[in-house]
Amino acid sequence: MKMAWKKKNNKRPIGAISDHLPFDQEEEGRCKAKAKAKAKETESKSDDDDTIQLAQSFEAQGNKLAEVGKYHEALGKWEAAITLMPERATLHEQKAQVLLEIGETWKSLTAATRATQLEPSWAEAWVTLGRAQLNFGEPDSAIESFDTALAIKRLKVASISDKIKEGTQGCWAIMEVQARKMEVTEMRMLRWMCGHTKLDRIRNDVFRGRLEVASISYKIKEGRLRWFGHVKRRQAIEPVRVVETIEVEGRRSRGRPKITWDEQIRQDLQRLHLSENMVHHRSLWGRLIKVKDF
């Protein structure tokens, strides 16, 4: 009797084989890695967005506080924003302006310098740096900063001129050379505002009369005398009065001594025929030292 044997199918299904192929496992691993990287990237973007929103919130809160005169609280908000976004030049520039208002000149100078480093093409940052340099007693550096701002943005020379006068409210004494440099810078702005140059050969008084502005040297003198009045009206035990009697020990350097603030004030009083006793009448003193525009 002939018997027929049933052949066994020893072949495995293709699916079963493909589940254990090494290149399929590698492909699956790459897909998982890509998915994880994409998830991390999405998570990182969401974190960055949250950081930016939080920093902008702190900045907006600081702006509102500064507008109502709460400068120290505003600085706290801006410091928190700078911690989150240290490369934002606007925060450093705003911080510099507020530090000027509260008398922190050195910190203001540092913040304004950082703003110009982050945004070298931002004219307003250079103007703020110039103001800080003026209050710190560096008129030469301030003039360079204002010139840089003018070279960047000549359309806003009027606001830059106002900022220079705001920066002259300090108590430092300046040399005649420095005063002339500042007058030259101011006249350059006034000519640009009127659409003229030195080649037009028009007298400076014409531009001052047309724009109704006084010389910046007179404005510096007014600010210096105003501060002198503030100091003299304080009590003798106040720190700002105590430092008047401090004597610096040691020998000065060779050459002609620099003019001191006291000597500068004496010269101003002599030229205006004023006396120190007048400072106690605040309203009268303000009228006497006021520099009228054209």
PAZAPA-4460 file (N, C-alpha, C; in steps of 0.05 Angstrom, whole numbers, plus 32768, in hexadecimal, padded with zeros to 4 digits):
% residues 294
    n_x    n_y    n_z   ca_x   ca_y   ca_z    c_x    c_y    c_z   seq   type   mol
   8011   7FE8   8000   8000   8000   8000   8012   8018   8000     1      M     A
   800C   8029   7FEE   801C   8042   7FEC   8011   8057   7FFE     2      K     A
   8022   8063   800F   8019   8078   8022   8024   8093   8019     3      M     A
   8013   80A7   801C   801A   80C2   8015   801F   80D2   802F     4      A     A
   8037   80DC   8031   803E   80EC   8049   8037   810A   8044     5      W     A
   802C   8115   8059   8025   8132   8057   803E   8142   805F     6      K     A
   8046   8153   804D   805E   8163   8052   8059   8179   8066     7      K     A
   806C   817C   8078   806A   8191   808C   8075   81AB   8080     8      K     A
   8067   81C1   8087   8070   81DC   807E   8081   81E8   8094     9      N     A
   809B   81E5   8090   80AD   81EF   80A5   80B3   820D   80A2    10      N     A
   80A8   821A   808F   80AE   8236   808B   809F   8247   809F    11      K     A
   80AD   825A   80AB   80A0   826C   80BE   8093   8283   80AF    12      R     A
   807E   828E   80BA   8071   82A5   80AC   8084   82BC   80AA    13      P     A
   8080   82CB   8095   8091   82E2   8090   8090   82F6   80A7    14      I     A
   8078   82F9   80B1   8075   830C   80C8   8085   8304   80E0    15      G     A
   8085   82E9   80E5   8094   82E0   80FC   80B2   82E4   80F9    16      A     A
   80BB   82E1   80E0   80D8   82E5   80DB   80DF   8303   80DD    17      I     A
   80CE   8313   80D1   80D4   832F   80D1   80D4   833C   80EC    18      S     A
   80C6   832F   80FF   80C5   833B   811A   80E0   833A   8128    19      D     A
   80F1   8328   811F   810B   8324   812D   8123   832C   811C    20      H     A
   811E   833A   8105   8134   8342   80F5   8143   835A   8102    21      L     A
   815D   835A   8102   816C   836F   8110   8168   838B   8104    22      P     A
   8165   838D   80E9   8162   83A8   80DD   8147   83B4   80E4    23      F     A
   8132   83A3   80E8   8118   83AD   80F1   8119   83B8   810D    24      D     A
   8129   83AB   811E   812C   83B5   8139   813A   83D1   8139    25      Q     A
   814F   83D3   8128   815D   83ED   8126   814A   8403   811C    26      E     A
   813A   83FC   8108   8127   8410   80FE   8114   8419   8113    27      E     A
   810A   8405   8122   80F7   840B   8138   8104   841D   814D    28      E     A
   811E   8417   8153   812D   8427   8167   8130   8444   815D    29      G     A
   8136   8447   8143   8139   8462   8138   811F   8471   8139    30      R     A
   8109   8464   8133   80EF   8471   8135   80E9   847A   8151    31      C     A
   80EF   8469   8164   80EA   8471   8180   80FB   8488   8189    32      K     A
   8115   8488   817F   8127   849E   8186   811D   84B8   817A    33      A     A
   8114   84B7   8161   8109   84CF   8154   80F1   84D9   8163    34      K     A
   80E0   84C7   816B   80C8   84CF   817A   80CF   84DC   8194    35      A     A
   80E3   84D1   81A3   80EB   84DC   81BC   80F8   84F8   81B7    36      K     A
   8109   84FA   81A2   8116   8514   819D   8101   8529   8196    37      A     A
   80ED   8521   8187   80D8   8534   817F   80C8   853D   8198    38      K     A
   80C3   8529   81A9   80B4   8530   81C2   80C4   8543   81D3    39      A     A
   80DF   853E   81D5   80F0   8550   81E5   80F1   856C   81D9    40      K     A
   80F2   856D   81BE   80F3   8587   81B1   80D9   8596   81B5    41      E     A
   80C3   8588   81B3   80A9   8595   81B9   80A8   859F   81D5    42      T     A
   80B1   858E   81E8   80B1   8596   8204   80C3   85AE   8209    43      E     A
   80DB   85AE   81FB   80EE   85C4   81FE   80E2   85DE   81F3    44      S     A
   80D4   85DC   81DC   80C7   85F4   81D1   80B2   85FF   81E4    45      K     A
   80A2   85ED   81EF   808D   85F6   8201   8099   8603   821A    46      S     A
   80B0   85F8   8224   80BE   8604   823B   80C8   8620   8234    47      D     A
   80D4   8622   821C   80DE   863C   8213   80C8   8650   8210    48      D     A
   80B2   8648   8206   809B   865A   8203   8091   8663   821F    49      D     A
   8090   8650   8232   8088   8657   824D   809C   866B   8259    50      D     A
   80B6   8667   8254   80CA   8679   825F   80C7   8695   8254    51      T     A
   80C3   8696   8239   80C0   86B0   822C   80A7   86BF   8237    52      I     A
   8091   86B0   8239   8079   86BD   8243   807C   86C7   8260    53      Q     A
   808A   86B7   8270   808E   86BF   828C   80A0   86D8   828D    54      L     A
   80B5   86D8   827D   80C7   86EF   827C   80B8   8708   8272    55      A     A
   80A8   8705   825E   8099   871C   8254   8085   8726   8269    56      Q     A
   807A   8713   8279   8068   871B   828E   8076   872B   82A3    57      S     A
   808E   8722   82AB   809E   8732   82BF   80A5   874D   82B3    58      F     A
   80AC   874E   829A   80B3   8768   828D   809C   877B   828D    59      E     A
   8084   8771   8286   806C   8782   8286   8066   878C   82A2    60      A     A
   8068   877B   82B6   8063   8784   82D1   8077   8799   82DA    61      Q     A
   8091   8795   82D2   80A5   87A9   82D9   809F   87C4   82CB    62      G     A
   8096   87C3   82B2   808F   87DC   82A4   8079   87EB   82B3    63      N     A
   8065   87DD   82BB   804E   87EA   82CA   8058   87F7   82E4    64      K     A
   8069   87E8   82F2   8073   87F3   830C   8085   880B   8307    65      L     A
   8095   880B   82F2   80A6   8822   82EC   8096   883A   82E5    66      A     A
   8080   8836   82D7   806F   884D   82CF   8063   885C   82E6    67      E     A
   805E   884E   82FC   8052   885A   8314   8067   8862   8328    68      V     A
   8081   8860   8321   8096   8869   8333   80A0   8854   8346    69      G     A
   8098   883B   8345   80A1   8826   8357   80BA   8819   834A    70      K     A
   80D0   8827   834B   80E8   881F   833D   80F4   8806   8348    71      Y     A
   80F6   8803   8362   8103   87EC   836E   80F3   87D2   8368    72      H     A
   80D8   87D4   836A   80C8   87BD   8363   80CB   87B6   8345    73      E     A
   80CD   87CB   8334   80D0   87C6   8318   80EB   87B8   8312    74      A     A
   8100   87C0   8320   811A   87B3   831D   8118   8795   8324    75      L     A
   8109   878F   8339   8106   8773   8341   80F9   8762   832B    76      G     A
   80E5   876D   831F   80D8   875F   8309   80EA   875B   82F1    77      K     A
   80F9   8770   82EA   810B   876F   82D3   8122   875C   82D9    78      W     A
   812B   875B   82F2   8141   8748   82F8   8138   872B   82F4    79      E     A
   811F   8726   82FC   8113   870B   82F8   8111   8705   82DA    80      A     A
   8109   8718   82CA   8107   8714   82AD   8123   8710   82A1    81      A     A
   8137   871F   82AB   8152   871C   82A0   815D   8700   82A7    82      I     A
   8156   86F6   82BE   815F   86DA   82C5   8154   86C6   82B1    83      T     A
   813C   86CA   82A7   8130   86B8   8294   813A   86BD   8278    84      L     A
   813E   86D7   8271   8147   86DE   8256   815E   86F2   8258    85      M     A
   8176   86E8   825E   818D   86FB   8262   8196   8709   8249    86      P     A
   818E   8700   8232   8197   870C   8219   8183   8721   820E    87      E     A
   8170   8729   821D   815C   873C   8214   8166   8758   821A    88      R     A
   816E   8767   8206   817A   8782   820A   8166   8796   8215    89      A     A
   814C   8793   820F   8138   87A6   8219   8138   87A7   8237    90      T     A
   813A   8790   8243   8139   878E   8260   8151   879D   826D    91      L     A
   8168   879A   8262   8180   87A7   826C   817E   87C5   8268    92      H     A
   8173   87CE   8252   8170   87EB   824D   815C   87F8   8260    93      E     A
   8145   87EA   8264   8131   87F5   8277   813D   87F5   8293    94      Q     A
   814B   87E1   829A   8158   87E0   82B5   816B   87F7   82B8    95      K     A
   817A   87FE   82A3   818D   8814   82A5   817F   882E   82A9    96      A     A
   8168   8832   829C   815A   884B   829F   8150   884F   82BC    97      Q     A
   8145   8839   82C7   813A   883B   82E2   8151   883F   82F7    98      V     A
   8167   8832   82F2   817E   8835   8304   8188   8852   8304    99      L     A
   8186   885F   82ED   818D   887C   82EC   817A   888C   82FD   100      L     A
   8160   8885   82FC   814D   8894   830B   8151   8892   8329   101      E     A
   815B   887B   8333   815F   8878   8350   817C   887E   8358   102      I     A
   818C   8887   8345   81A7   8890   834C   81BC   887B   834C   103      G     A
   81B6   8863   8342   81CA   884D   8341   81D9   8850   8326   104      E     A
   81EB   8863   8325   81F8   8869   830B   820A   8853   8301   105      T     A
   821A   8847   8312   822C   8832   8309   821D   881A   82FF   106      W     A
   8208   8811   830D   81F8   87FA   8304   81EA   8801   82EA   107      K     A
   81E1   881A   82E8   81D4   8822   82CF   81E7   8821   82B8   108      S     A
   8200   8829   82BD   8214   8828   82A8   821A   880C   829F   109      L     A
   821A   87F9   82B2   821F   87DD   82AC   8208   87D2   829C   110      T     A
   81F0   87D8   82A4   81D8   87CD   8295   81D6   87D8   8279   111      A     A
   81DC   87F2   8276   81DA   87FE   825B   81F0   87F3   8249   112      A     A
   8208   87EF   8254   821D   87E3   8244   8216   87C7   823B   113      T     A
   8209   87B8   824C   8200   879D   8244   81EB   879E   822E   114      R     A
   81DA   87B2   822F   81C5   87B5   821A   81D2   87BB   81FF   115      A     A
   81E6   87CD   81FF   81F3   87D3   81E6   8203   87BB   81DB   116      T     A
   820D   87AA   81ED   821B   8792   81E4   8208   877E   81D7   117      Q     A
   81F0   877C   81E2   81DD   8769   81D7   81D0   8774   81BD   118      L     A
   81CC   878E   81BC   81C0   879A   81A4   81D0   87B2   819B   119      E     A
   81E7   87AE   818D   81F8   87C5   8186   81EB   87D8   8172   120      P     A
   81D6   87D0   8165   81C8   87E1   8151   81AF   87EF   815D   121      S     A
   81AC   87EE   8177   8195   87FA   8184   819C   8816   818E   122      W     A
   8192   882B   8181   8199   8846   8188   8192   884E   81A4   123      A     A
   817A   8845   81AD   8170   884D   81C8   8183   8842   81DE   124      E     A
   818E   882B   81D9   81A1   8820   81ED   81BA   8831   81F0   125      A     A
   81C4   883B   81D9   81DB   884D   81DA   81D5   8868   81E7   126      W     A
   81BC   8871   81E3   81B4   888A   81F0   81B3   8886   820F   127      V     A
   81A8   8870   8218   81A7   886A   8234   81C3   8867   8240   128      T     A
   81D5   885B   8230   81F1   8858   8239   81FE   8874   823B   129      L     A
   81F8   8886   8228   8203   88A1   822A   81F9   88B0   8242   130      G     A
   81E0   88AD   8249   81D5   88B9   8261   81E3   88AF   827A   131      R     A
   81E7   8895   827B   81F5   8889   8293   8211   8893   8295   132      A     A
   821F   8895   827E   823A   889F   827E   823C   88BC   8287   133      Q     A
   8228   88CC   827F   8227   88E8   8288   8224   88EA   82A6   134      L     A
   8212   88DA   82B1   820E   88DB   82CE   8225   88CF   82DD   135      N     A
   8234   88BE   82D0   824C   88B2   82DD   8264   88C4   82DB   136      F     A
   8262   88DA   82CC   8278   88ED   82C9   828B   88E7   82B3   137      G     A
   8281   88DA   829D   8292   88D4   8286   8286   88E1   826D   138      E     A
   8288   88FB   826B   827B   8909   8254   8287   8901   8239   139      P     A
   82A1   88FC   8238   82AE   88F4   821F   82A2   88DA   8214   140      D     A
   829F   88C6   8226   8293   88AD   821E   8276   88B0   8217   141      S     A
   8268   88C2   8225   824C   88C7   821F   8248   88D3   8203   142      A     A
   825A   88E5   81FC   8258   88F1   81E1   825C   88DC   81CC   143      I     A
   826E   88C9   81D0   8272   88B3   81BD   8259   88A2   81BB   144      E     A
   824C   889D   81D1   8234   888C   81D1   821D   889B   81C2   145      S     A
   821A   88B5   81C7   8206   88C4   81B8   820B   88C5   819B   146      F     A
   8225   88C8   8194   822C   88C8   8177   8226   88AD   816A   147      D     A
   822A   8898   8179   8223   887D   816E   8205   887B   816A   148      T     A
   81F6   8885   817D   81D8   8884   817A   81CF   8894   8162   149      A     A
   81DC   88AB   815E   81D4   88BC   8147   81DC   88AF   812D   150      L     A
   81F2   88A1   812C   81FA   8893   8114   81E7   887C   810D   151      A     A
   81DC   8870   8122   81C9   885A   811D   81AE   8864   8114   152      I     A
   81A4   8878   8122   8189   8881   811D   8188   88A0   811E   153      K     A
   818B   88AC   8108   818B   88CA   8107   8170   88D6   8107   154      R     A
   815B   88C6   8104   8140   88D1   8102   8136   88DA   811E   155      L     A
   8142   88D1   8133   8138   88D7   814E   814B   88E8   815D   156      K     A
   8157   88FC   8150   816B   890D   815D   815E   891E   8173   157      V     A
   8145   8925   8170   8138   8935   8184   8137   8927   819F   158      A     A
   812F   890E   819F   812E   88FF   81B8   814A   88FA   81C3   159      S     A
   815E   88F7   81B2   8179   88F3   81BC   8183   890D   81C9   160      I     A
   817C   8924   81BE   8184   893D   81CA   8178   8940   81E6   161      S     A
   815E   8939   81E8   8151   893A   8202   815F   8928   8216   162      D     A
   8167   8910   820E   8174   88FD   8220   818F   8908   822A   163      K     A
   819D   8917   8219   81B6   8922   8221   81B1   8936   8238   164      I     A
   819C   8946   8236   8197   895A   824A   818D   894C   8264   165      K     A
   817F   8935   8261   8177   8926   8279   818F   891C   8287   166      E     A
   81A4   8914   8278   81BC   8909   8284   81CE   891D   8291   167      G     A
   81C8   8937   828E   81D9   894C   829A   81CF   8955   82B5   168      T     A
   81BD   8946   82C1   81B3   894E   82DB   81C4   8945   82F2   169      Q     A
   81DC   8939   82EC   81EE   8930   8301   81FC   8947   830E   170      G     A
   820F   8940   831F   821D   8954   832F   823A   8956   8328   171      C     A
   8242   894C   8311   825E   894B   830A   8266   8965   82FD   172      W     A
   827F   896C   82FF   828A   8984   82F2   8297   897B   82D8   173      A     A
   8295   898C   82C4   82A1   8986   82AA   82B4   899B   82A1   174      I     A
   82C7   8993   8291   82DB   89A6   8287   82CF   89B5   826E   175      M     A
   82DC   89CB   8267   82D2   89DB   8251   82D4   89CB   8236   176      E     A
   82E8   89BA   8234   82EB   89AA   821C   82D4   8997   8219   177      V     A
   82CC   898A   8230   82B6   8978   8230   829B   8986   8229   178      Q     A
   8298   899E   8235   8280   89AE   822F   827E   89B5   8212   179      A     A
   8294   89BC   8205   8294   89C3   81E9   828D   89AA   81D8   180      R     A
   8297   8993   81DF   8291   897A   81D1   8273   8975   81D2   181      K     A
   8267   8979   81E9   824A   8974   81EC   823A   8988   81DC   182      M     A
   8244   89A1   81DB   8236   89B5   81CA   8238   89AE   81AD   183      E     A
   824F   89A4   81A4   8252   899C   8188   823F   8985   8181   184      V     A
   823D   8972   8193   822B   895B   818F   820E   8965   818D   185      T     A
   8207   8977   81A0   81EB   8981   81A0   81E5   8990   8186   186      E     A
   81F8   89A1   817D   81F3   89B1   8164   81F1   899F   814C   187      M     A
   81FF   8989   814C   81FD   8976   8136   81E1   896B   8134   188      R     A
   81D5   8965   814B   81BA   895B   814C   81A6   8971   8142   189      M     A
   81AA   8989   814C   8198   899F   8145   8198   89A4   8127   190      L     A
   81B0   89A3   811B   81B1   89A7   80FE   81A3   8990   80EF   191      R     A
   81A6   8977   80F8   8198   8961   80EB   817A   8964   80ED   192      W     A
   8171   896E   8104   8154   8972   8108   8149   8987   80F5   193      M     A
   815A   899B   80EF   8151   89B0   80DC   8157   89AA   80BF   194      C     A
   8165   8994   80BA   816B   898C   809F   8182   899B   8093   195      G     A
   8195   89A4   80A3   81AC   89B4   8099   81C6   89A7   80A2   196      H     A
   81DC   89B0   8097   81F7   89A7   809F   8208   89C0   80A3   197      T     A
   8221   89BC   80AB   8233   89D3   80B0   823A   89E1   8095   198      K     A
   8237   89D2   807F   823D   89DE   8065   8229   89F4   805E   199      L     A
   8212   89F5   806B   81FE   8A0A   8065   8205   8A24   8072   200      D     A
   8219   8A23   8085   8224   8A3C   8092   820D   8A4C   809E   201      R     A
   81FE   8A3F   80B0   81E9   8A4C   80BF   81F1   8A4D   80DC   202      I     A
   81ED   8A64   80E9   81F6   8A67   8104   81E7   8A55   8117   203      R     A
   81F4   8A4E   812D   81E7   8A3C   8141   81CF   8A48   814E   204      N     A
   81D0   8A62   8152   81B9   8A70   815F   819F   8A6D   814E   205      D     A
   81A2   8A6B   8134   818B   8A68   8123   817D   8A4D   8129   206      V     A
   818D   8A38   812B   8181   8A1E   8131   8175   8A1D   814D   207      F     A
   8183   8A29   8161   8178   8A2A   817C   815E   8A39   817D   208      R     A
   815D   8A50   816F   8144   8A60   816F   812D   8A51   8161   209      G     A
   8134   8A43   814B   811F   8A35   813D   8113   8A1E   814D   210      R     A
   8125   8A10   815C   811C   89F9   816C   8116   8A00   8189   211      L     A
   811D   8A19   8191   8117   8A23   81AC   8125   8A12   81C1   212      E     A
   813F   8A0E   81BE   814E   8A00   81D2   8166   8A10   81DB   213      V     A
   816D   8A0E   81F4   8185   8A1C   81FE   819D   8A0B   81FC   214      A     A
   81B4   8A16   8200   81CD   8A08   81FE   81CF   89F2   8214   215      S     A
   81DA   89DC   820D   81DC   89C6   8220   81EF   89CC   8237   216      I     A
   8202   89DE   8233   8214   89E6   8249   8204   89F5   825F   217      S     A
   81F0   8A05   8257   81E0   8A13   826B   81CE   89FF   8279   218      Y     A
   81C5   89EB   826A   81B4   89D6   8277   81C4   89C6   828B   219      K     A
   81DD   89C1   8285   81EE   89B3   8298   81F2   89C3   82B1   220      I     A
   81F6   89DD   82AE   81FA   89EF   82C5   81E0   89F0   82D6   221      K     A
   81C9   89F1   82C8   81B0   89F1   82D7   81AD   89D8   82E8   222      E     A
   81B2   89C0   82DC   81B0   89A7   82EB   81C4   89A6   8302   223      G     A
   81DC   89B1   82FE   81F0   89B0   8314   81E7   89C2   832B   224      R     A
   81DC   89DA   8325   81D3   89EC   833A   81BA   89E1   8348   225      L     A
   81A9   89D3   8339   8191   89C8   8346   819A   89B3   835A   226      R     A
   81AD   89A2   8353   81B7   898E   8365   81C5   899B   837D   227      W     A
   81D3   89B1   8379   81E0   89C0   838F   81CB   89C9   83A3   228      F     A
   81B4   89D2   8398   819F   89DB   83AA   8193   89C4   83BB   229      G     A
   8190   89AD   83AE   8186   8995   83BC   8199   898E   83D3   230      H     A
   81B3   898F   83CE   81C7   8987   83E2   81C7   899B   83F9   231      V     A
   81C7   89B5   83F3   81C9   89C9   8408   81B0   89CA   841A   232      K     A
   819A   89C1   840F   8181   89C1   841F   817F   89A9   8432   233      R     A
   8191   8996   842F   8191   897F   8441   819E   8986   845C   234      R     A
   8198   8976   8470   81A4   897A   848A   81C2   8973   848A   235      Q     A
   81D1   897E   849D   81EE   897A   849D   81F6   895E   84A4   236      A     A
   81E4   894E   84B0   81EA   8933   84B8   81E5   891F   84A1   237      I     A
   81D9   8928   848B   81D3   8917   8475   81EE   890F   8467   238      E     A
   81EF   88F6   845D   8208   88ED   8450   8211   88FF   8439   239      P     A
   81FE   890A   842A   8206   891A   8414   8213   8934   841C   240      V     A
   820E   893D   8436   821B   8954   8441   8235   894D   844F   241      R     A
   8236   8935   845B   824E   892D   846A   8266   892B   8458   242      V     A
   8261   8921   843F   8278   891D   842D   8285   8937   8424   243      V     A
   8278   894E   8429   8284   8967   8422   829C   896D   8432   244      E     A
   829E   8962   844A   82B4   8968   845C   82CA   8953   845B   245      T     A
   82C6   893F   844A   82DA   8929   8449   82F3   8933   843A   246      I     A
   830B   892D   8445   8324   8934   8438   8332   891B   842F   247      E     A
   8339   891B   8416   8347   8903   840B   8365   8905   8411   248      V     A
   836F   88F0   841D   838C   88EF   8424   839C   88E7   840C   249      E     A
   83B5   88EF   840D   83C8   88E8   83F8   83CF   88FF   83E6   250      G     A
   83E0   88FB   83D3   83E9   890F   83C1   83DB   890C   83A6   251      R     A
   83D4   8923   839A   83C7   8922   8380   83DC   891E   836A   252      R     A
   83D3   8917   8353   83E6   8913   833C   83F1   892D   8332   253      S     A
   8405   892C   8322   8412   8944   8318   8400   8951   8303   254      R     A
   8404   896B   82FF   83F5   897A   82EB   83DF   898B   82F7   255      G     A
   83D1   8998   82E7   83BC   89AA   82F0   83A5   899A   82FC   256      R     A
   839C   89A1   8314   8387   8991   8321   836C   8995   8312   257      P     A
   835C   8980   8312   8342   8982   8305   832F   8994   8316   258      K     A
   831D   89A1   8308   830A   89B2   8316   82F7   89A1   8327   259      I     A
   82F3   89A9   8340   82E1   899A   8351   82C4   89A5   834E   260      T     A
   82B2   8995   835A   8296   899D   8359   8292   89B7   8368   261      W     A
   829F   89BA   837F   829B   89D3   838F   82A5   89EB   8380   262      D     A
   82BC   89E8   8372   82C7   89FE   8363   82B4   8A05   834B   263      E     A
   82A9   89F0   833F   8297   89F5   8329   827E   8A03   8332   264      Q     A
   8274   89FC   8349   825C   8A0A   8354   8263   8A27   835B   265      I     A
   827A   8A2C   8366   8282   8A48   836C   8283   8A58   8352   266      R     A
   828D   8A4D   833D   828E   8A5C   8324   8272   8A61   8319   267      Q     A
   8261   8A4D   831B   8245   8A51   8312   8237   8A66   8322   268      D     A
   823A   8A66   833C   822E   8A7B   834C   8238   8A97   8346   269      L     A
   8252   8A99   8341   825D   8AB3   833A   8252   8ABE   831F   270      Q     A
   8250   8AAC   830C   8246   8AB4   82F1   8229   8ABD   82F2   271      R     A
   8219   8AB0   8303   81FD   8AB6   8305   81F7   8ACA   831B   272      L     A
   820B   8AD3   832A   8208   8AE6   8340   81F4   8ADB   8355   273      H     A
   81FA   8AC2   835D   81E9   8AB5   8372   81F9   8AB0   838A   274      L     A
   81EC   8AAA   83A0   81F9   8AA3   83BA   81ED   8A89   83C4   275      S     A
   81FC   8A7B   83D6   81F3   8A62   83E1   81DA   8A65   83F2   276      E     A
   81D6   8A7C   83FE   81BF   8A80   8410   81A4   8A7F   8401   277      N     A
   81A5   8A83   83E7   818C   8A82   83D7   8181   8A67   83D3   278      M     A
   8191   8A52   83D8   8187   8A37   83D3   8171   8A2E   83E6   279      V     A
   816F   8A3B   83FD   815B   8A33   8410   813F   8A3C   8408   280      H     A
   813D   8A4E   83F5   8123   8A56   83EA   8120   8A46   83CF   281      H     A
   8113   8A30   83D1   8113   8A1D   83BB   8107   8A28   83A2   282      R     A
   80F0   8A34   83A4   80E3   8A3E   838C   80F3   8A55   837F   283      S     A
   80FE   8A66   8390   810E   8A7C   8386   8127   8A72   8379   284      L     A
   8134   8A5E   8385   814C   8A52   837A   8146   8A46   835F   285      W     A
   8130   8A38   835C   8129   8A2C   8343   8125   8A40   832D   286      G     A
   8119   8A57   8333   8116   8A6C   831F   8130   8A79   8317   287      R     A
   8142   8A7C   832B   815C   8A8A   8325   816E   8A79   8313   288      L     A
   816D   8A5F   8317   8180   8A4E   8307   8173   8A43   82EE   289      I     A
   8159   8A48   82EA   814C   8A3E   82D2   8157   8A4A   82B8   290      K     A
   815D   8A38   82A5   8168   8A41   828B   8150   8A41   8278   291      V     A
   814A   8A59   826E   8134   8A5C   825C   813C   8A54   823F   292      K     A
   812A   8A46   8232   812F   8A40   8216   8128   8A58   8204   293      D     A
   812F   8A56   81EB   812B   8A6D   81D9   810D   8A73   81D6   294      F     A
***
